[in-house]
Amino acid sequence: MAKRVLVSGGAGYIGSHVTVELINAGYDVVVADNMSNCDMTCFEGVKKITGREDIPFCQIDCCDYASVDRLFSDYKIDAVIHFAAFKAVGESVAEPIMYYRNNLVSFLNILEAAKTHGGCNVLFSSSATVYGEAENLPVTEQTPRLPATSPYGNTKQMCEDILRDVVFATKDYDGAAQGPVKGIALRYFNPIGAHPSALIGELPRGVPNNLVPFITQTAIGKRECLSIFGNDYPTEDGTCLRDYIDIVDLAKAHVVAVSRMMDGKMKEGYEIFNIGTGRPVSVAELVNAFEKVNNLKLNYKFAPRRPGDVVAIWADTRLANEELGWKAERSVEETLAAAWAWEKRLAGK
């Protein structure tokens, strides 16, 4: 019988790509989402890509414990991949209470339900933001976490710590028996792109917070001008350096991490892996690459620095390469071509 994975936030950008790869790998998937930052476009795309019309979908808010508990009662859940969180750095600086409430409570509810229902494997969607302004690059999993530069980054740090503590807790204070929880935190760098089918991709509501959808929306004419935040950073071209990873490569990392938990191959009850390419690319370089790959000219301008952004961050991926047997494979050019194909499909072109 196939193992069942709950993907919370599974109708969103990363969740939909992970759902495809899980189904392709033979897992049964239950998708839960409150639809606060997406519509059904990507979930419908998942069904088309996989040929599965019967994927269970539950529209619930993970901040409501009763709904999460009911989900665990209705389905035997072998693993959870938790994406149900707000994720915009700038917005978190402006709305910290909203971010702390949503990102912490939703994860606490998932963990409590997992324990209450006999234990579970929990994969947490973490982020390179936990490293803050790292002093030495590239960052390894042993790189000290510096104070977060945004409430968003702080929620990622806090959720990592919560998962670690839950994994290593022996019992509740009242002595009640609880099932074991094993955990892996995947620290993503900068996911970009779309599925090669152009049936799923990044679809932000309102003004995009991430670079690539802003690029593609500007290219298609939906946005008048792309703003590049900061051209006075201490980098070669003055723009931030990031580790941009293809969304399909990222999704495949989740499958091998879940399999590691399911197959009892973890070396500790709680593990952390960097998921990136290990190659730094500047914001300006990415914009120029998009223009070249797709034979386009973008209207862009430089704007003031954005609160919460770090100067540079990229991954040392050796641990994930060796322990998970995973490596990023798709080139930046392939990724940007896929992102443009997705944008054109949305526009009916």
SERO-4910 file (N, C-alpha, C, O; in steps of 0.05 Angstrom, whole numbers):
BEGIN
 pado doro    nc1    nc2    nc3   cac1   cac2   cac3    cc1    cc2    cc3    oc1    oc2    oc3
  Met    A     17    -24      0      0      0      0     18     25      0     37     27     15
  Ala    A     11     44    -17     27     68    -20     26     85      6      5     87     19
  Lys    A     48     97     13     49    115     36     36    141     28     36    149      5
  Arg    A     23    154     49      8    178     43     22    202     55     30    202     79
  Val    A     26    223     39     39    248     47     18    271     47      5    275     27
  Leu    A     16    285     69      0    309     70     17    333     62     39    337     73
  Val    A      8    348     42     23    372     34      6    396     42    -13    403     28
  Ser    A     14    409     63     -1    433     73      9    457     57     33    461     54
  Gly    A     -9    473     47     -2    494     28      4    482      1     20    494    -15
  Gly    A     -8    460     -5     -1    445    -30    -13    455    -55     -6    445    -77
  Ala    A    -30    476    -54    -41    488    -79    -24    511    -88    -29    523   -109
  Gly    A     -3    518    -73     14    541    -79     36    533    -98     37    512   -110
  Tyr    A     55    551   -101     77    549   -121     94    524   -115     95    506   -132
  Ile    A    107    524    -92    125    501    -87    109    476    -82    116    455    -91
  Gly    A     87    479    -67     71    455    -60     61    440    -84     60    416    -83
  Ser    A     52    455   -104     41    441   -128     63    425   -143     58    403   -152
  His    A     87    436   -145    109    422   -158    118    398   -142    124    377   -153
  Val    A    118    400   -115    125    378    -98    104    356   -101    110    332   -101
  Thr    A     78    363   -102     57    344   -105     60    327   -130     57    303   -130
  Val    A     68    340   -152     73    326   -177     95    305   -174     91    282   -181
  Glu    A    117    313   -162    139    295   -159    133    272   -139    143    250   -143
  Leu    A    118    278   -119    110    257   -100     93    236   -114     97    212   -111
  Ile    A     73    245   -129     56    226   -144     72    210   -164     68    186   -167
  Asn    A     90    224   -178    107    210   -198    124    189   -184    132    169   -197
  Ala    A    131    193   -159    147    174   -144    131    152   -131    142    134   -117
  Gly    A    104    152   -134     88    131   -124     74    136    -97     62    117    -86
  Tyr    A     76    160    -87     63    166    -61     34    175    -66     27    186    -87
  Asp    A     17    169    -47    -10    181    -46     -7    208    -32      8    211    -13
  Val    A    -22    228    -42    -19    255    -32    -46    266    -24    -66    262    -38
  Val    A    -47    280     -1    -70    296      7    -61    325      7    -41    331     20
  Val    A    -75    342     -7    -68    370     -8    -87    386     10   -111    383      9
  Ala    A    -75    403     27    -91    421     44    -81    450     39    -57    455     38
  Asp    A   -100    468     36    -93    496     31   -116    514     39   -139    506     35
  Asn    A   -111    537     50   -133    556     56   -138    575     33   -156    592     35
  Met    A   -122    573     12   -125    589    -13   -122    619     -8   -133    636    -23
  Ser    A   -107    627     13   -103    655     19    -85    669     -1    -86    693     -4
  Asn    A    -67    653    -13    -48    666    -32    -46    651    -59    -26    652    -72
  Cys    A    -68    637    -66    -68    623    -91    -97    617    -99   -115    621    -83
  Asp    A   -101    608   -124   -127    598   -132   -123    568   -140   -102    556   -134
  Met    A   -142    557   -155   -141    529   -161   -125    523   -187   -124    500   -196
  Thr    A   -113    544   -199    -99    540   -224    -78    518   -223    -77    500   -239
  Cys    A    -60    520   -203    -38    501   -201    -48    474   -193    -38    453   -203
  Phe    A    -68    472   -175    -78    446   -168    -90    432   -192    -87    408   -196
  Glu    A   -105    447   -208   -116    435   -233    -94    426   -252    -96    406   -265
  Gly    A    -72    442   -252    -49    435   -269    -36    410   -259    -27    393   -275
  Val    A    -34    406   -233    -23    381   -222    -39    357   -231    -27    337   -239
  Lys    A    -65    359   -231    -82    337   -240    -77    330   -270    -76    307   -278
  Lys    A    -73    351   -286    -67    346   -314    -40    333   -319    -38    315   -335
  Ile    A    -20    343   -305      7    332   -308      9    303   -299     21    286   -313
  Thr    A     -4    297   -277     -3    270   -266    -24    251   -277    -22    226   -274
  Gly    A    -44    262   -290    -66    245   -299    -84    235   -277    -98    215   -280
  Arg    A    -82    248   -254    -97    239   -230   -119    260   -224   -113    282   -215
  Glu    A   -144    252   -227   -166    270   -221   -176    266   -192   -193    280   -183
  Asp    A   -165    245   -178   -175    238   -152   -157    247   -129   -159    235   -107
  Ile    A   -141    267   -133   -123    276   -111   -141    290    -90   -154    309    -96
  Pro    A   -141    280    -65   -157    292    -45   -148    321    -39   -124    326    -36
  Phe    A   -167    339    -38   -162    367    -32   -179    376     -9   -204    373    -10
  Cys    A   -167    389     11   -182    398     34   -176    428     38   -153    436     43
  Gln    A   -196    444     35   -193    473     39   -196    479     69   -218    482     79
  Ile    A   -174    480     83   -174    486    112   -152    506    118   -133    510    103
  Asp    A   -155    519    141   -135    537    151   -119    521    173   -131    513    193
  Cys    A    -94    517    169    -78    502    188    -75    516    215    -66    504    234
  Cys    A    -83    542    216    -84    555    242   -108    547    259   -110    554    282
  Asp    A   -126    532    247   -149    521    262   -143    492    269   -143    474    252
  Tyr    A   -138    487    295   -129    460    303   -150    439    298   -143    417    289
  Ala    A   -175    445    302   -196    425    298   -196    415    269   -200    391    265
  Ser    A   -191    433    250   -191    425    222   -167    407    216   -169    387    202
  Val    A   -144    414    228   -120    397    224   -124    370    237   -117    349    225
  Asp    A   -134    370    261   -139    344    275   -158    326    259   -154    302    258
  Arg    A   -179    338    248   -198    323    232   -185    311    207   -191    289    199
  Leu    A   -167    326    196   -152    316    172   -136    291    179   -136    271    164
  Phe    A   -123    291    202   -107    268    210   -125    245    218   -117    222    217
  Ser    A   -150    251    227   -169    230    233   -181    217    207   -185    193    207
  Asp    A   -185    233    187   -197    224    162   -177    208    145   -185    190    130
  Tyr    A   -151    214    147   -131    201    130   -109    190    148   -101    203    168
  Lys    A    -98    167    141    -74    158    155    -50    172    142    -43    167    119
  Ile    A    -38    190    156    -17    207    146     10    195    154     16    193    178
  Asp    A     27    188    135     53    177    141     75    199    142     95    196    156
  Ala    A     70    221    128     89    243    128     75    269    122     54    269    108
  Val    A     85    291    132     75    318    125     97    334    114    119    335    124
  Ile    A     91    348     92    109    369     82     95    395     86     73    400     75
  His    A    106    413    103     92    437    112    101    462     97    123    471    101
  Phe    A     83    472     80     88    496     65     69    519     73     73    542     64
  Ala    A     50    513     90     29    533     96     39    556    113     36    556    137
  Ala    A     51    575    100     63    598    114     63    623     95     64    620     71
  Phe    A     62    646    108     67    671     92     97    673     87    113    664    103
  Lys    A    104    685     64    132    683     56    145    708     44    166    706     32
  Ala    A    133    731     47    145    756     35    161    771     57    150    779     77
  Val    A    186    774     51    204    787     70    195    815     77    191    822    100
  Gly    A    190    831     56    182    859     61    155    861     76    152    878     94
  Glu    A    136    844     69    110    845     82    113    837    111     99    848    129
  Ser    A    131    819    117    135    810    145    146    833    162    140    835    186
  Val    A    162    850    150    173    873    164    150    893    171    150    905    192
  Ala    A    131    895    153    109    913    157     87    901    174     73    915    189
  Glu    A     84    874    173     62    860    188     73    837    205     66    814    200
  Pro    A     89    843    225    102    822    240     82    804    255     86    780    256
  Ile    A     62    816    267     43    800    283     29    779    265     26    756    272
  Met    A     21    788    241      8    769    222     26    746    216     17    723    214
  Tyr    A     52    752    212     71    730    205     76    711    228     76    687    224
  Tyr    A     80    722    252     84    705    275     60    687    280     63    663    286
  Arg    A     36    699    279     12    683    285      8    661    265      5    638    272
  Asn    A      9    668    239      4    648    218     26    626    217     20    603    218
  Asn    A     51    635    215     72    616    210     78    598    234     85    574    231
  Leu    A     75    608    258     80    592    282     56    574    289     59    550    294
  Val    A     33    586    290      9    570    298      3    548    279     -3    525    287
  Ser    A      5    553    253     -1    532    234     18    508    237      9    485    236
  Phe    A     44    514    242     63    492    245     59    477    272     61    453    273
  Leu    A     54    492    293     48    480    319     24    461    317     25    439    329
  Asn    A      4    469    302    -20    452    299    -13    426    284    -23    404    291
  Ile    A      3    428    263     12    405    248     27    385    266     22    361    266
  Leu    A     45    396    282     61    379    300     44    366    322     48    343    328
  Glu    A     26    382    333      9    371    354     -9    348    343    -12    328    356
  Ala    A    -20    352    320    -37    332    308    -20    307    301    -29    284    304
  Ala    A      4    311    291     22    289    284     27    272    309     27    247    307
  Lys    A     33    285    331     39    270    356     14    256    366     14    233    374
  Thr    A     -8    270    366    -33    260    377    -43    235    362    -55    217    374
  His    A    -37    234    336    -46    212    319    -25    190    315    -25    176    295
  Gly    A     -6    189    334     12    166    334     39    170    323     54    151    320
  Gly    A     45    195    316     72    200    305     72    203    275     55    193    261
  Cys    A     93    216    265     93    223    236    121    233    229    137    241    246
  Asn    A    127    231    203    151    243    192    143    272    183    124    275    168
  Val    A    159    292    192    152    319    185    175    333    170    197    334    181
  Leu    A    170    342    146    189    357    131    181    386    131    160    394    122
  Phe    A    199    403    142    193    431    145    206    447    122    230    444    116
  Ser    A    190    464    110    199    482     89    213    506    101    200    526    108
  Ser    A    240    504    104    255    525    116    267    543     94    259    542     71
  Ser    A    287    559    102    296    579     83    325    587     90    333    586    113
  Ala    A    339    596     69    366    607     73    366    632     90    387    641    100
  Thr    A    342    644     94    340    668    110    349    663    139    355    681    154
  Val    A    349    637    147    357    631    175    386    638    180    394    641    203
  Tyr    A    402    641    159    430    647    162    435    677    167    457    685    176
  Gly    A    415    694    160    419    723    163    441    732    145    446    722    123
  Glu    A    456    752    155    479    763    140    504    746    147    520    753    163
  Ala    A    506    722    134    527    704    140    555    716    135    559    730    115
  Glu    A    574    711    153    600    722    150    617    707    130    634    719    117
  Asn    A    613    681    127    629    665    109    611    651     89    591    639     96
  Leu    A    619    653     63    603    641     42    620    622     26    644    626     23
  Pro    A    608    600     15    580    593     17    573    583     45    591    576     60
  Val    A    548    582     52    540    573     79    536    542     78    526    531     59
  Thr    A    545    530    100    540    501    104    518    499    125    510    518    137
  Glu    A    509    474    130    489    470    150    499    476    178    484    480    197
  Gln    A    526    477    181    538    484    207    543    514    210    552    522    232
  Thr    A    539    529    189    542    558    191    524    569    213    500    563    213
  Pro    A    535    584    232    518    595    253    495    611    242    498    627    224
  Arg    A    471    607    254    448    624    247    452    650    261    453    652    286
  Leu    A    453    672    246    454    698    258    426    709    262    407    698    251
  Pro    A    423    731    277    396    742    281    383    747    254    395    758    235
  Ala    A    358    739    252    343    742    227    340    771    219    338    788    237
  Thr    A    340    777    193    338    805    184    309    812    179    303    835    171
  Ser    A    290    794    184    261    799    181    245    781    198    255    759    206
  Pro    A    221    788    205    203    770    220    198    744    205    196    723    217
  Tyr    A    197    745    178    194    720    162    217    701    168    213    678    175
  Gly    A    242    712    167    265    695    172    265    685    201    273    663    206
  Asn    A    256    701    219    254    693    247    235    670    251    240    652    267
  Thr    A    212    671    237    193    649    240    205    623    229    199    601    240
  Lys    A    222    624    209    235    600    199    255    589    220    256    565    225
  Gln    A    270    607    233    288    598    254    272    586    277    280    564    287
  Met    A    251    599    285    235    589    307    222    562    301    221    544    318
  Cys    A    212    559    277    199    533    270    220    511    268    214    488    276
  Glu    A    244    516    259    265    496    260    270    487    289    272    463    294
  Asp    A    271    507    307    277    500    335    254    484    347    258    465    362
  Ile    A    229    492    340    206    477    350    206    448    341    201    430    356
  Leu    A    212    444    315    213    417    304    234    401    318    230    378    325
  Arg    A    258    412    321    280    398    335    271    390    364    276    368    372
  Asp    A    259    409    378    251    403    405    229    382    407    229    365    425
  Val    A    211    382    388    189    362    388    201    335    382    193    315    394
  Val    A    220    334    363    233    308    356    246    296    381    244    272    385
  Phe    A    260    313    396    276    302    418    262    302    445    273    293    465
  Ala    A    236    311    445    220    309    470    214    279    476    206    265    457
  Thr    A    216    271    501    210    243    507    181    239    515    169    218    509
  Lys    A    169    259    527    141    257    535    130    284    543    146    303    548
  Asp    A    104    286    543     91    311    552     95    314    583    102    294    596
  Tyr    A     91    338    593     94    342    621     74    326    638     80    318    660
  Asp    A     51    320    626     31    305    641     36    274    639     21    258    650
  Gly    A     58    267    624     65    239    623     49    223    602     53    199    600
  Ala    A     32    237    587     16    222    567     33    211    545     52    225    535
  Ala    A     28    187    537     43    174    515     37    188    489     14    192    482
  Gln    A     57    194    474     54    207    448     71    192    427     92    181    434
  Gly    A     62    192    403     78    179    382    102    195    374    103    219    378
  Pro    A    123    182    364    147    196    357    144    213    331    129    206    313
  Val    A    159    234    331    160    251    307    189    252    298    207    258    314
  Lys    A    194    247    272    220    251    260    218    276    242    197    281    231
  Gly    A    240    291    240    238    315    224    263    321    207    285    315    214
  Ile    A    258    333    184    279    344    167    271    373    160    248    378    152
  Ala    A    290    391    162    286    418    152    302    422    127    327    418    127
  Leu    A    289    429    106    303    436     81    306    466     79    286    480     78
  Arg    A    330    476     79    335    504     77    338    512     47    359    508     35
  Tyr    A    316    522     35    316    530      7    332    556      4    334    573     22
  Phe    A    343    559    -20    354    584    -27    333    600    -44    313    608    -32
  Asn    A    336    604    -69    315    620    -83    302    604   -105    313    602   -128
  Pro    A    279    592   -100    265    576   -120    254    594   -142    241    614   -137
  Ile    A    259    586   -167    249    601   -190    240    582   -212    247    558   -211
  Gly    A    226    592   -232    218    576   -255    191    565   -254    174    573   -238
  Ala    A    186    545   -271    160    532   -273    164    504   -284    185    497   -293
  His    A    142    488   -282    144    461   -293    147    462   -323    135    480   -336
  Pro    A    163    444   -335    168    445   -364    142    443   -381    142    451   -404
  Ser    A    121    432   -369     95    430   -383     81    457   -386     63    460   -402
  Ala    A     90    477   -371     77    503   -369     49    501   -358     33    520   -362
  Leu    A     43    480   -344     16    476   -332     15    486   -303     -6    491   -292
  Ile    A     38    488   -290     40    500   -263     64    517   -261     85    513   -274
  Gly    A     62    538   -244     84    557   -240     78    576   -218     58    572   -204
  Glu    A     94    597   -216     89    617   -195     67    636   -203     68    647   -225
  Leu    A     47    638   -185     23    654   -192     16    671   -167     -4    665   -154
  Pro    A     31    692   -162     25    709   -139      0    725   -142     -8    733   -164
  Arg    A    -13    730   -119    -36    748   -119    -26    776   -115     -9    781    -98
  Gly    A    -36    795   -131    -27    822   -129      1    826   -140     10    812   -158
  Val    A     15    846   -128     42    852   -137     61    831   -127     61    824   -104
  Pro    A     77    819   -145     95    797   -137    116    807   -117    125    830   -118
  Asn    A    123    789    -98    145    795    -80    171    783    -88    192    790    -79
  Asn    A    170    764   -107    194    750   -117    202    761   -144    185    772   -159
  Leu    A    227    759   -150    239    772   -173    228    761   -200    220    777   -217
  Val    A    228    734   -204    222    724   -230    194    729   -239    190    737   -262
  Pro    A    173    726   -222    146    733   -232    144    763   -239    128    771   -256
  Phe    A    159    780   -225    159    808   -232    172    812   -259    163    829   -275
  Ile    A    193    797   -264    207    798   -291    187    790   -313    184    804   -333
  Thr    A    174    766   -309    157    756   -330    132    773   -334    123    777   -356
  Gln    A    121    784   -312     98    801   -314    105    828   -328     88    839   -342
  Thr    A    129    837   -324    138    861   -339    142    855   -368    135    870   -385
  Ala    A    153    831   -374    158    824   -402    132    820   -417    131    826   -441
  Ile    A    111    810   -404     86    805   -417     69    830   -420     49    831   -435
  Gly    A     77    851   -405     62    877   -406     43    881   -383     28    901   -383
  Lys    A     43    863   -364     25    866   -341     35    887   -322     19    900   -308
  Arg    A     61    889   -320     74    909   -303     89    928   -322    102    920   -341
  Glu    A     88    954   -315    101    974   -332    131    973   -330    145    977   -350
  Cys    A    141    968   -306    170    970   -302    179    951   -279    165    949   -259
  Leu    A    202    938   -282    213    922   -261    232    939   -244    249    953   -254
  Ser    A    228    937   -218    245    951   -199    266    932   -188    259    911   -177
  Ile    A    291    938   -191    313    923   -179    321    937   -154    331    960   -155
  Phe    A    317    924   -131    321    938   -105    350    939    -97    361    919    -87
  Gly    A    362    961   -102    390    966    -94    410    959   -116    411    937   -126
  Asn    A    427    979   -122    449    975   -140    475    985   -129    495    991   -143
  Asp    A    475    988   -102    498    999    -88    508    979    -66    522    987    -47
  Tyr    A    502    953    -70    512    933    -51    542    928    -57    551    932    -80
  Pro    A    557    918    -38    585    912    -42    589    886    -58    601    867    -48
  Thr    A    579    885    -82    582    863   -100    593    873   -127    595    897   -131
  Glu    A    600    855   -145    613    863   -170    596    883   -186    607    902   -197
  Asp    A    570    878   -188    553    896   -203    534    913   -186    517    927   -196
  Gly    A    538    911   -160    522    928   -141    495    916   -134    481    928   -117
  Thr    A    488    893   -145    462    881   -138    467    856   -121    488    845   -121
  Cys    A    446    847   -107    448    825    -89    456    799   -103    449    795   -127
  Leu    A    469    782    -89    477    755    -99    459    734    -86    455    734    -61
  Arg    A    448    717   -103    430    696    -93    437    669   -106    451    668   -126
  Asp    A    426    648    -94    429    621   -105    401    613   -116    384    604   -101
  Tyr    A    398    616   -142    372    611   -155    370    581   -163    386    571   -179
  Ile    A    350    567   -152    347    539   -158    321    534   -173    300    545   -166
  Asp    A    322    516   -193    298    510   -208    277    496   -191    284    479   -174
  Ile    A    253    503   -194    231    493   -177    227    463   -179    220    450   -160
  Val    A    233    451   -203    230    422   -205    253    408   -191    249    387   -178
  Asp    A    277    418   -193    299    408   -177    293    409   -148    298    389   -133
  Leu    A    282    431   -139    275    435   -111    254    414   -102    256    402    -81
  Ala    A    234    410   -119    213    391   -113    223    363   -110    215    348    -92
  Lys    A    242    356   -127    253    329   -126    269    324   -100    271    302    -90
  Ala    A    280    345    -89    294    343    -63    275    334    -41    283    320    -23
  His    A    250    344    -42    230    336    -22    224    306    -23    220    293     -3
  Val    A    223    295    -47    217    267    -50    239    250    -38    233    231    -23
  Val    A    264    257    -43    286    240    -32    287    244     -1    295    226     13
  Ala    A    281    268      8    281    273     37    259    257     51    263    245     72
  Val    A    235    257     39    213    242     51    219    212     50    214    198     70
  Ser    A    231    202     28    238    174     26    259    167     47    258    145     59
  Arg    A    277    185     53    298    181     74    284    176    101    292    158    116
  Met    A    264    192    107    249    188    132    234    162    132    235    147    152
  Met    A    219    157    111    202    134    109    218    108    110    210     88    123
  Asp    A    242    108     98    258     84     96    277     80    120    293     61    120
  Gly    A    275     97    140    291     94    164    321     99    159    337     86    172
  Lys    A    327    117    140    356    121    134    367    146    148    391    153    143
  Met    A    351    160    164    361    183    178    383    175    198    381    155    211
  Lys    A    403    192    200    425    187    219    418    198    247    429    190    267
  Glu    A    400    218    247    390    229    272    360    234    269    350    234    246
  Gly    A    346    238    291    318    243    289    310    269    277    288    272    267
  Tyr    A    329    288    276    325    314    264    349    321    247    371    321    257
  Glu    A    344    327    222    366    333    203    360    359    188    337    366    184
  Ile    A    381    371    178    379    396    163    395    393    137    417    383    137
  Phe    A    384    403    115    398    403     89    395    429     74    372    439     73
  Asn    A    416    440     63    415    462     45    406    452     18    416    432      8
  Ile    A    386    466      6    377    459    -21    381    483    -40    365    501    -40
  Gly    A    402    481    -55    409    503    -74    427    491    -96    429    467    -98
  Thr    A    438    509   -111    456    501   -133    486    503   -125    503    490   -136
  Gly    A    491    521   -106    519    526    -98    532    547   -116    556    552   -114
  Arg    A    516    560   -134    527    580   -153    513    607   -148    489    609   -151
  Pro    A    529    628   -140    517    654   -136    512    668   -163    528    668   -181
  Val    A    488    680   -165    481    695   -189    469    722   -179    452    722   -161
  Ser    A    478    744   -191    468    770   -182    440    775   -194    433    763   -214
  Val    A    426    793   -182    399    801   -192    402    811   -220    386    804   -238
  Ala    A    422    828   -225    426    840   -252    433    818   -272    423    818   -295
  Glu    A    449    798   -264    456    776   -282    431    760   -289    428    752   -312
  Leu    A    413    756   -270    389    740   -275    371    755   -295    360    743   -314
  Val    A    368    781   -291    352    797   -310    364    796   -338    349    792   -357
  Asn    A    390    799   -340    403    798   -366    400    771   -379    397    769   -403
  Ala    A    402    750   -363    399    722   -373    371    718   -384    368    705   -405
  Phe    A    351    728   -370    324    726   -380    320    739   -407    308    728   -425
  Glu    A    332    763   -409    330    777   -435    343    762   -458    332    759   -479
  Lys    A    366    751   -452    381    736   -472    368    710   -480    364    704   -504
  Val    A    359    694   -461    347    668   -466    321    671   -482    316    655   -500
  Asn    A    305    691   -475    279    694   -487    278    715   -509    257    722   -520
  Asn    A    302    727   -515    304    747   -537    285    770   -532    269    777   -550
  Leu    A    286    782   -508    269    803   -500    285    826   -489    308    823   -481
  Lys    A    273    850   -488    285    873   -474    265    882   -453    242    888   -458
  Leu    A    275    882   -428    258    889   -405    261    919   -398    282    930   -401
  Asn    A    238    930   -390    239    957   -379    244    955   -349    226    946   -334
  Tyr    A    267    962   -340    273    961   -311    288    985   -302    300   1000   -317
  Lys    A    286    989   -276    300   1012   -263    311   1003   -236    302    982   -225
  Phe    A    330   1017   -226    340   1012   -199    325   1028   -178    319   1051   -182
  Ala    A    318   1015   -156    303   1027   -135    319   1024   -109    338   1010   -108
  Pro    A    310   1039    -88    325   1036    -62    325   1008    -52    307    992    -59
  Arg    A    344   1002    -34    345    976    -22    319    969     -8    304    987      1
  Arg    A    313    944     -6    288    934      7    294    925     35    313    910     39
  Pro    A    277    933     55    282    924     82    283    893     84    266    880     73
  Gly    A    302    883     99    304    855    105    321    839     85    326    815     90
  Asp    A    329    851     63    346    836     44    375    834     53    386    854     63
  Val    A    387    811     50    415    807     55    431    813     30    420    811      8
  Val    A    457    819     33    473    826     10    478    802     -8    474    803    -32
  Ala    A    486    780      5    494    756    -11    489    731      5    494    730     29
  Ile    A    480    710     -9    476    684      4    476    662    -18    461    664    -37
  Trp    A    492    642    -14    490    619    -31    499    594    -16    512    596      5
  Ala    A    493    571    -26    495    546    -11    520    530    -16    530    530    -39
  Asp    A    529    517      5    546    494      1    527    470      2    514    465     23
  Thr    A    525    455    -20    505    434    -22    516    406    -19    503    386    -25
  Arg    A    541    404     -9    554    377     -9    539    357      9    537    334      2
  Leu    A    528    366     31    514    348     49    489    336     35    485    312     36
  Ala    A    473    353     22    450    343      7    458    325    -16    445    304    -21
  Asn    A    480    332    -29    490    316    -52    497    288    -42    491    268    -55
  Glu    A    512    287    -20    522    262    -10    502    245      5    499    221      1
  Glu    A    487    258     24    469    243     41    442    236     27    431    214     30
  Leu    A    432    255     12    406    251     -2    409    239    -29    390    228    -41
  Gly    A    434    241    -40    438    232    -68    423    250    -87    414    241   -109
  Trp    A    421    275    -80    406    295    -96    425    317   -105    444    324    -91
  Lys    A    420    327   -129    436    350   -139    419    366   -159    404    354   -175
  Ala    A    421    392   -157    407    409   -176    418    404   -204    443    403   -208
  Glu    A    400    401   -224    409    393   -251    402    414   -273    417    417   -292
  Arg    A    380    428   -269    371    446   -291    387    473   -291    393    483   -269
  Ser    A    393    482   -314    408    507   -317    390    531   -313    366    530   -315
  Val    A    403    554   -307    388    579   -304    373    585   -330    350    595   -329
  Glu    A    385    580   -352    373    586   -378    347    569   -382    327    579   -391
  Glu    A    349    543   -376    325    526   -378    303    536   -359    279    537   -367
  Thr    A    311    544   -335    292    553   -315    278    578   -324    253    581   -322
  Leu    A    293    598   -335    281    623   -343    264    619   -368    244    634   -372
  Ala    A    271    601   -385    254    595   -409    227    583   -400    206    589   -411
  Ala    A    228    565   -379    204    553   -369    186    574   -355    161    573   -358
  Ala    A    198    593   -341    183    614   -328    168    631   -348    145    639   -344
  Trp    A    181    637   -371    169    653   -392    147    638   -406    126    649   -413
  Ala    A    151    612   -410    130    595   -423    105    595   -405     82    596   -415
  Trp    A    109    593   -379     86    594   -360     72    620   -361     47    621   -362
  Glu    A     87    642   -361     74    669   -362     58    672   -388     36    683   -388
  Lys    A     69    663   -410     55    665   -436     30    649   -436      9    657   -447
  Arg    A     31    625   -424      7    608   -423    -15    622   -406    -38    621   -414
  Leu    A     -7    635   -384    -27    649   -368    -40    671   -384    -64    677   -380
  Ala    A    -25    684   -402    -35    706   -418    -49    696   -443    -59    712   -459
  Gly    A    -49    670   -447    -62    659   -471    -46    664   -496    -58    665   -518
  Lys    A    -20    666   -494     -3    672   -517     14    647   -524     30    648   -544
***
